[in-house]
Amino acid sequence: MEAVHHMIVAAILSLLLFTPGVEAKMTAGDVIALILGLVLGILGICACLGYYARTHQ
């Protein structure tokens, strides 16, 4: 589980590293869409991990 946590943190940090270069071209709608996408993606990963943990006990 700790390895998954490190992978999620690394993915978020890599996305944040690319954001400053595009920052001037992003509007408020783009930022909201990016944040919603990240939140939904992380929730989806957590849901899949929870399902996997329940079925493999």
PyMOL Python script that loads the backbone (N, CA, C, O; Angstrom):
from pymol import cmd

cmd.read_pdbstr("""\
ATOM      1  N   MET A   1       0.828  -1.190   0.000  1.00  0.00           N
ATOM      2  CA  MET A   1       0.000   0.000   0.000  1.00  0.00           C
ATOM      3  C   MET A   1       0.872   1.254   0.000  1.00  0.00           C
ATOM      4  O   MET A   1       0.514   2.269  -0.598  1.00  0.00           O
ATOM      5  N   GLU A   2       2.005   1.176   0.668  1.00  0.00           N
ATOM      6  CA  GLU A   2       2.893   2.331   0.715  1.00  0.00           C
ATOM      7  C   GLU A   2       3.468   2.637  -0.662  1.00  0.00           C
ATOM      8  O   GLU A   2       3.676   3.799  -1.010  1.00  0.00           O
ATOM      9  N   ALA A   3       3.724   1.591  -1.446  1.00  0.00           N
ATOM     10  CA  ALA A   3       4.243   1.802  -2.795  1.00  0.00           C
ATOM     11  C   ALA A   3       3.217   2.520  -3.662  1.00  0.00           C
ATOM     12  O   ALA A   3       3.576   3.369  -4.478  1.00  0.00           O
ATOM     13  N   VAL A   4       1.948   2.184  -3.489  1.00  0.00           N
ATOM     14  CA  VAL A   4       0.889   2.847  -4.252  1.00  0.00           C
ATOM     15  C   VAL A   4       0.820   4.316  -3.864  1.00  0.00           C
ATOM     16  O   VAL A   4       0.639   5.183  -4.720  1.00  0.00           O
ATOM     17  N   HIS A   5       0.964   4.595  -2.574  1.00  0.00           N
ATOM     18  CA  HIS A   5       0.938   5.977  -2.100  1.00  0.00           C
ATOM     19  C   HIS A   5       2.072   6.769  -2.732  1.00  0.00           C
ATOM     20  O   HIS A   5       1.869   7.908  -3.152  1.00  0.00           O
ATOM     21  N   HIS A   6       3.256   6.185  -2.804  1.00  0.00           N
ATOM     22  CA  HIS A   6       4.393   6.864  -3.410  1.00  0.00           C
ATOM     23  C   HIS A   6       4.165   7.087  -4.901  1.00  0.00           C
ATOM     24  O   HIS A   6       4.565   8.119  -5.440  1.00  0.00           O
ATOM     25  N   MET A   7       3.532   6.136  -5.567  1.00  0.00           N
ATOM     26  CA  MET A   7       3.249   6.297  -6.996  1.00  0.00           C
ATOM     27  C   MET A   7       2.250   7.428  -7.225  1.00  0.00           C
ATOM     28  O   MET A   7       2.403   8.205  -8.167  1.00  0.00           O
ATOM     29  N   ILE A   8       1.235   7.527  -6.379  1.00  0.00           N
ATOM     30  CA  ILE A   8       0.238   8.597  -6.517  1.00  0.00           C
ATOM     31  C   ILE A   8       0.889   9.954  -6.286  1.00  0.00           C
ATOM     32  O   ILE A   8       0.641  10.900  -7.034  1.00  0.00           O
ATOM     33  N   VAL A   9       1.715  10.052  -5.258  1.00  0.00           N
ATOM     34  CA  VAL A   9       2.397  11.317  -4.973  1.00  0.00           C
ATOM     35  C   VAL A   9       3.322  11.691  -6.123  1.00  0.00           C
ATOM     36  O   VAL A   9       3.386  12.859  -6.506  1.00  0.00           O
ATOM     37  N   ALA A  10       4.037  10.720  -6.677  1.00  0.00           N
ATOM     38  CA  ALA A  10       4.932  10.997  -7.798  1.00  0.00           C
ATOM     39  C   ALA A  10       4.154  11.461  -9.023  1.00  0.00           C
ATOM     40  O   ALA A  10       4.604  12.360  -9.735  1.00  0.00           O
ATOM     41  N   ALA A  11       2.996  10.863  -9.278  1.00  0.00           N
ATOM     42  CA  ALA A  11       2.184  11.272 -10.422  1.00  0.00           C
ATOM     43  C   ALA A  11       1.665  12.692 -10.252  1.00  0.00           C
ATOM     44  O   ALA A  11       1.673  13.472 -11.205  1.00  0.00           O
ATOM     45  N   ILE A  12       1.218  13.032  -9.057  1.00  0.00           N
ATOM     46  CA  ILE A  12       0.707  14.388  -8.810  1.00  0.00           C
ATOM     47  C   ILE A  12       1.836  15.408  -8.917  1.00  0.00           C
ATOM     48  O   ILE A  12       1.649  16.479  -9.494  1.00  0.00           O
ATOM     49  N   LEU A  13       3.000  15.086  -8.370  1.00  0.00           N
ATOM     50  CA  LEU A  13       4.124  16.011  -8.460  1.00  0.00           C
ATOM     51  C   LEU A  13       4.582  16.207  -9.897  1.00  0.00           C
ATOM     52  O   LEU A  13       4.947  17.318 -10.282  1.00  0.00           O
ATOM     53  N   SER A  14       4.569  15.153 -10.691  1.00  0.00           N
ATOM     54  CA  SER A  14       4.963  15.300 -12.090  1.00  0.00           C
ATOM     55  C   SER A  14       3.972  16.173 -12.847  1.00  0.00           C
ATOM     56  O   SER A  14       4.368  16.938 -13.726  1.00  0.00           O
ATOM     57  N   LEU A  15       2.681  16.065 -12.514  1.00  0.00           N
ATOM     58  CA  LEU A  15       1.692  16.950 -13.142  1.00  0.00           C
ATOM     59  C   LEU A  15       1.914  18.396 -12.721  1.00  0.00           C
ATOM     60  O   LEU A  15       1.781  19.308 -13.537  1.00  0.00           O
ATOM     61  N   LEU A  16       2.247  18.609 -11.464  1.00  0.00           N
ATOM     62  CA  LEU A  16       2.460  19.969 -10.978  1.00  0.00           C
ATOM     63  C   LEU A  16       3.723  20.591 -11.563  1.00  0.00           C
ATOM     64  O   LEU A  16       3.802  21.812 -11.698  1.00  0.00           O
ATOM     65  N   LEU A  17       4.707  19.772 -11.911  1.00  0.00           N
ATOM     66  CA  LEU A  17       5.919  20.307 -12.521  1.00  0.00           C
ATOM     67  C   LEU A  17       5.648  20.847 -13.921  1.00  0.00           C
ATOM     68  O   LEU A  17       6.295  21.802 -14.351  1.00  0.00           O
ATOM     69  N   PHE A  18       4.697  20.245 -14.638  1.00  0.00           N
ATOM     70  CA  PHE A  18       4.383  20.699 -15.985  1.00  0.00           C
ATOM     71  C   PHE A  18       3.407  21.867 -15.986  1.00  0.00           C
ATOM     72  O   PHE A  18       3.282  22.552 -17.001  1.00  0.00           O
ATOM     73  N   THR A  19       2.721  22.111 -14.895  1.00  0.00           N
ATOM     74  CA  THR A  19       1.701  23.161 -14.840  1.00  0.00           C
ATOM     75  C   THR A  19       2.276  24.573 -14.972  1.00  0.00           C
ATOM     76  O   THR A  19       1.669  25.384 -15.671  1.00  0.00           O
ATOM     77  N   PRO A  20       3.421  24.926 -14.337  1.00  0.00           N
ATOM     78  CA  PRO A  20       3.889  26.313 -14.448  1.00  0.00           C
ATOM     79  C   PRO A  20       4.176  26.755 -15.883  1.00  0.00           C
ATOM     80  O   PRO A  20       3.961  27.923 -16.206  1.00  0.00           O
ATOM     81  N   GLY A  21       4.645  25.881 -16.737  1.00  0.00           N
ATOM     82  CA  GLY A  21       4.913  26.256 -18.118  1.00  0.00           C
ATOM     83  C   GLY A  21       3.653  26.571 -18.891  1.00  0.00           C
ATOM     84  O   GLY A  21       3.699  27.327 -19.861  1.00  0.00           O
ATOM     85  N   VAL A  22       2.542  26.017 -18.488  1.00  0.00           N
ATOM     86  CA  VAL A  22       1.276  26.204 -19.189  1.00  0.00           C
ATOM     87  C   VAL A  22       0.384  27.172 -18.410  1.00  0.00           C
ATOM     88  O   VAL A  22      -0.737  27.468 -18.824  1.00  0.00           O
ATOM     89  N   GLU A  23       0.884  27.648 -17.305  1.00  0.00           N
ATOM     90  CA  GLU A  23       0.064  28.425 -16.375  1.00  0.00           C
ATOM     91  C   GLU A  23      -0.563  29.654 -17.027  1.00  0.00           C
ATOM     92  O   GLU A  23      -1.720  29.965 -16.748  1.00  0.00           O
ATOM     93  N   ALA A  24       0.160  30.352 -17.877  1.00  0.00           N
ATOM     94  CA  ALA A  24      -0.355  31.581 -18.474  1.00  0.00           C
ATOM     95  C   ALA A  24      -1.501  31.299 -19.441  1.00  0.00           C
ATOM     96  O   ALA A  24      -2.337  32.172 -19.673  1.00  0.00           O
ATOM     97  N   LYS A  25      -1.553  30.112 -20.000  1.00  0.00           N
ATOM     98  CA  LYS A  25      -2.572  29.779 -20.986  1.00  0.00           C
ATOM     99  C   LYS A  25      -3.805  29.134 -20.364  1.00  0.00           C
ATOM    100  O   LYS A  25      -4.791  28.892 -21.060  1.00  0.00           O
ATOM    101  N   MET A  26      -3.761  28.854 -19.072  1.00  0.00           N
ATOM    102  CA  MET A  26      -4.884  28.168 -18.423  1.00  0.00           C
ATOM    103  C   MET A  26      -5.879  29.187 -17.882  1.00  0.00           C
ATOM    104  O   MET A  26      -5.496  30.190 -17.279  1.00  0.00           O
ATOM    105  N   THR A  27      -7.146  28.918 -18.106  1.00  0.00           N
ATOM    106  CA  THR A  27      -8.195  29.759 -17.544  1.00  0.00           C
ATOM    107  C   THR A  27      -8.717  29.116 -16.265  1.00  0.00           C
ATOM    108  O   THR A  27      -8.282  28.028 -15.889  1.00  0.00           O
ATOM    109  N   ALA A  28      -9.646  29.787 -15.603  1.00  0.00           N
ATOM    110  CA  ALA A  28     -10.210  29.248 -14.364  1.00  0.00           C
ATOM    111  C   ALA A  28     -10.938  27.935 -14.632  1.00  0.00           C
ATOM    112  O   ALA A  28     -10.889  27.022 -13.807  1.00  0.00           O
ATOM    113  N   GLY A  29     -11.604  27.831 -15.766  1.00  0.00           N
ATOM    114  CA  GLY A  29     -12.300  26.592 -16.113  1.00  0.00           C
ATOM    115  C   GLY A  29     -11.340  25.434 -16.295  1.00  0.00           C
ATOM    116  O   GLY A  29     -11.637  24.303 -15.911  1.00  0.00           O
ATOM    117  N   ASP A  30     -10.177  25.722 -16.887  1.00  0.00           N
ATOM    118  CA  ASP A  30      -9.170  24.672 -17.064  1.00  0.00           C
ATOM    119  C   ASP A  30      -8.645  24.181 -15.720  1.00  0.00           C
ATOM    120  O   ASP A  30      -8.437  22.983 -15.528  1.00  0.00           O
ATOM    121  N   VAL A  31      -8.434  25.101 -14.803  1.00  0.00           N
ATOM    122  CA  VAL A  31      -7.933  24.731 -13.473  1.00  0.00           C
ATOM    123  C   VAL A  31      -8.965  23.888 -12.738  1.00  0.00           C
ATOM    124  O   VAL A  31      -8.622  22.886 -12.111  1.00  0.00           O
ATOM    125  N   ILE A  32     -10.236  24.295 -12.816  1.00  0.00           N
ATOM    126  CA  ILE A  32     -11.300  23.528 -12.158  1.00  0.00           C
ATOM    127  C   ILE A  32     -11.395  22.132 -12.760  1.00  0.00           C
ATOM    128  O   ILE A  32     -11.550  21.150 -12.033  1.00  0.00           O
ATOM    129  N   ALA A  33     -11.304  22.038 -14.083  1.00  0.00           N
ATOM    130  CA  ALA A  33     -11.362  20.732 -14.742  1.00  0.00           C
ATOM    131  C   ALA A  33     -10.173  19.863 -14.340  1.00  0.00           C
ATOM    132  O   ALA A  33     -10.330  18.659 -14.137  1.00  0.00           O
ATOM    133  N   LEU A  34      -8.990  20.460 -14.225  1.00  0.00           N
ATOM    134  CA  LEU A  34      -7.804  19.714 -13.816  1.00  0.00           C
ATOM    135  C   LEU A  34      -7.959  19.179 -12.397  1.00  0.00           C
ATOM    136  O   LEU A  34      -7.660  18.014 -12.134  1.00  0.00           O
ATOM    137  N   ILE A  35      -8.422  20.021 -11.489  1.00  0.00           N
ATOM    138  CA  ILE A  35      -8.595  19.594 -10.095  1.00  0.00           C
ATOM    139  C   ILE A  35      -9.658  18.506  -9.986  1.00  0.00           C
ATOM    140  O   ILE A  35      -9.464  17.514  -9.283  1.00  0.00           O
ATOM    141  N   LEU A  36     -10.786  18.690 -10.682  1.00  0.00           N
ATOM    142  CA  LEU A  36     -11.832  17.662 -10.653  1.00  0.00           C
ATOM    143  C   LEU A  36     -11.329  16.345 -11.241  1.00  0.00           C
ATOM    144  O   LEU A  36     -11.636  15.273 -10.718  1.00  0.00           O
ATOM    145  N   GLY A  37     -10.569  16.423 -12.309  1.00  0.00           N
ATOM    146  CA  GLY A  37     -10.019  15.212 -12.912  1.00  0.00           C
ATOM    147  C   GLY A  37      -9.079  14.486 -11.972  1.00  0.00           C
ATOM    148  O   GLY A  37      -9.119  13.260 -11.870  1.00  0.00           O
ATOM    149  N   LEU A  38      -8.228  15.241 -11.281  1.00  0.00           N
ATOM    150  CA  LEU A  38      -7.313  14.617 -10.324  1.00  0.00           C
ATOM    151  C   LEU A  38      -8.071  13.963  -9.175  1.00  0.00           C
ATOM    152  O   LEU A  38      -7.762  12.840  -8.775  1.00  0.00           O
ATOM    153  N   VAL A  39      -9.062  14.670  -8.651  1.00  0.00           N
ATOM    154  CA  VAL A  39      -9.838  14.120  -7.529  1.00  0.00           C
ATOM    155  C   VAL A  39     -10.579  12.862  -7.955  1.00  0.00           C
ATOM    156  O   VAL A  39     -10.551  11.855  -7.248  1.00  0.00           O
ATOM    157  N   LEU A  40     -11.243  12.912  -9.107  1.00  0.00           N
ATOM    158  CA  LEU A  40     -11.979  11.736  -9.573  1.00  0.00           C
ATOM    159  C   LEU A  40     -11.040  10.575  -9.894  1.00  0.00           C
ATOM    160  O   LEU A  40     -11.378   9.419  -9.641  1.00  0.00           O
ATOM    161  N   GLY A  41      -9.881  10.869 -10.440  1.00  0.00           N
ATOM    162  CA  GLY A  41      -8.911   9.817 -10.726  1.00  0.00           C
ATOM    163  C   GLY A  41      -8.407   9.141  -9.465  1.00  0.00           C
ATOM    164  O   GLY A  41      -8.302   7.916  -9.411  1.00  0.00           O
ATOM    165  N   ILE A  42      -8.095   9.935  -8.450  1.00  0.00           N
ATOM    166  CA  ILE A  42      -7.617   9.373  -7.185  1.00  0.00           C
ATOM    167  C   ILE A  42      -8.719   8.566  -6.507  1.00  0.00           C
ATOM    168  O   ILE A  42      -8.458   7.494  -5.960  1.00  0.00           O
ATOM    169  N   LEU A  43      -9.956   9.079  -6.542  1.00  0.00           N
ATOM    170  CA  LEU A  43     -11.070   8.322  -5.962  1.00  0.00           C
ATOM    171  C   LEU A  43     -11.291   7.009  -6.710  1.00  0.00           C
ATOM    172  O   LEU A  43     -11.596   5.989  -6.093  1.00  0.00           O
ATOM    173  N   GLY A  44     -11.142   7.027  -8.011  1.00  0.00           N
ATOM    174  CA  GLY A  44     -11.285   5.802  -8.797  1.00  0.00           C
ATOM    175  C   GLY A  44     -10.225   4.777  -8.440  1.00  0.00           C
ATOM    176  O   GLY A  44     -10.516   3.587  -8.321  1.00  0.00           O
ATOM    177  N   ILE A  45      -8.995   5.240  -8.270  1.00  0.00           N
ATOM    178  CA  ILE A  45      -7.915   4.329  -7.882  1.00  0.00           C
ATOM    179  C   ILE A  45      -8.192   3.742  -6.501  1.00  0.00           C
ATOM    180  O   ILE A  45      -8.003   2.545  -6.283  1.00  0.00           O
ATOM    181  N   CYS A  46      -8.639   4.585  -5.567  1.00  0.00           N
ATOM    182  CA  CYS A  46      -8.956   4.094  -4.221  1.00  0.00           C
ATOM    183  C   CYS A  46     -10.110   3.098  -4.249  1.00  0.00           C
ATOM    184  O   CYS A  46     -10.094   2.107  -3.519  1.00  0.00           O
ATOM    185  N   ALA A  47     -11.110   3.355  -5.088  1.00  0.00           N
ATOM    186  CA  ALA A  47     -12.239   2.429  -5.197  1.00  0.00           C
ATOM    187  C   ALA A  47     -11.776   1.084  -5.746  1.00  0.00           C
ATOM    188  O   ALA A  47     -12.203   0.034  -5.266  1.00  0.00           O
ATOM    189  N   CYS A  48     -10.914   1.116  -6.741  1.00  0.00           N
ATOM    190  CA  CYS A  48     -10.399  -0.141  -7.306  1.00  0.00           C
ATOM    191  C   CYS A  48      -9.555  -0.896  -6.286  1.00  0.00           C
ATOM    192  O   CYS A  48      -9.647  -2.120  -6.188  1.00  0.00           O
ATOM    193  N   LEU A  49      -8.738  -0.178  -5.531  1.00  0.00           N
ATOM    194  CA  LEU A  49      -7.929  -0.833  -4.498  1.00  0.00           C
ATOM    195  C   LEU A  49      -8.807  -1.428  -3.404  1.00  0.00           C
ATOM    196  O   LEU A  49      -8.521  -2.517  -2.908  1.00  0.00           O
ATOM    197  N   GLY A  50      -9.868  -0.728  -3.022  1.00  0.00           N
ATOM    198  CA  GLY A  50     -10.791  -1.254  -2.019  1.00  0.00           C
ATOM    199  C   GLY A  50     -11.504  -2.496  -2.503  1.00  0.00           C
ATOM    200  O   GLY A  50     -11.666  -3.457  -1.752  1.00  0.00           O
ATOM    201  N   TYR A  51     -11.932  -2.482  -3.754  1.00  0.00           N
ATOM    202  CA  TYR A  51     -12.593  -3.656  -4.332  1.00  0.00           C
ATOM    203  C   TYR A  51     -11.623  -4.833  -4.381  1.00  0.00           C
ATOM    204  O   TYR A  51     -11.986  -5.960  -4.043  1.00  0.00           O
ATOM    205  N   TYR A  52     -10.395  -4.568  -4.803  1.00  0.00           N
ATOM    206  CA  TYR A  52      -9.390  -5.622  -4.880  1.00  0.00           C
ATOM    207  C   TYR A  52      -9.108  -6.199  -3.490  1.00  0.00           C
ATOM    208  O   TYR A  52      -8.980  -7.413  -3.338  1.00  0.00           O
ATOM    209  N   ALA A  53      -9.013  -5.334  -2.481  1.00  0.00           N
ATOM    210  CA  ALA A  53      -8.723  -5.798  -1.121  1.00  0.00           C
ATOM    211  C   ALA A  53      -9.862  -6.653  -0.571  1.00  0.00           C
ATOM    212  O   ALA A  53      -9.616  -7.630   0.136  1.00  0.00           O
ATOM    213  N   ARG A  54     -11.097  -6.297  -0.888  1.00  0.00           N
ATOM    214  CA  ARG A  54     -12.241  -7.070  -0.379  1.00  0.00           C
ATOM    215  C   ARG A  54     -12.368  -8.425  -1.063  1.00  0.00           C
ATOM    216  O   ARG A  54     -12.781  -9.398  -0.431  1.00  0.00           O
ATOM    217  N   THR A  55     -12.022  -8.501  -2.328  1.00  0.00           N
ATOM    218  CA  THR A  55     -12.190  -9.765  -3.051  1.00  0.00           C
ATOM    219  C   THR A  55     -11.019 -10.719  -2.843  1.00  0.00           C
ATOM    220  O   THR A  55     -11.148 -11.908  -3.135  1.00  0.00           O
ATOM    221  N   HIS A  56      -9.894 -10.240  -2.353  1.00  0.00           N
ATOM    222  CA  HIS A  56      -8.721 -11.096  -2.182  1.00  0.00           C
ATOM    223  C   HIS A  56      -8.339 -11.243  -0.714  1.00  0.00           C
ATOM    224  O   HIS A  56      -7.174 -11.081  -0.352  1.00  0.00           O
ATOM    225  N   GLN A  57      -9.312 -11.548   0.122  1.00  0.00           N
ATOM    226  CA  GLN A  57      -9.008 -11.737   1.544  1.00  0.00           C
ATOM    227  C   GLN A  57      -8.798 -13.191   1.849  1.00  0.00           C
ATOM    228  O   GLN A  57      -8.532 -13.550   2.996  1.00  0.00           O
TER     229      GLN A  57
END
""", "prot")
cmd.dss("prot")
cmd.show_as("cartoon", "prot")
cmd.util.cbc("prot")
cmd.orient("prot")
